[in-house]
Amino acid sequence: MAIICVPKKMSELIELSEKIIQKHQRLGEKSPITIIDTGQLFMDLNEIRQMHEAYISLKKECEKMRDDIQLRLGVHRNQNNIVSGTIRFNVVQVRDVLKGINRNCLENLCDWGFKII
């Protein structure tokens, strides 16, 4: 028995819907799905396609913003070492200074927000 899949991924479902409408339009009156309100499907699909394109654009903007934030923090996936001038670099310096000052009582670093394991 064959299984005919209907995708759940947004882009794949939009693509399948477009193919269905194109095939239906090519067949015209001979289309076996004339009983279905393809006009509404077509209108909904146009709106959803625009929404999806806006979503993809915003997602790319958000990913760039996330990368910029991570780079400035010093936690970006491409930063293997502690990079000078980043937030992480400065926090490590603060930790090291406090660790030196409080070497006999590291629990004092908890007052500064550090967690000690």
Buried (B, 14 or more C-beta within 10 A) or exposed (E): EEEEEEEEEEEEBBEEBBEBBEEBEEEEEEBEEEEEEBEEBBEEBEEBBEEBEEEEEEEEEEEEEEEEEBBBBBBBEEBEEBBEEBEBBEBEEEEEEBEEEBEEEEEBBEEEEBEEE
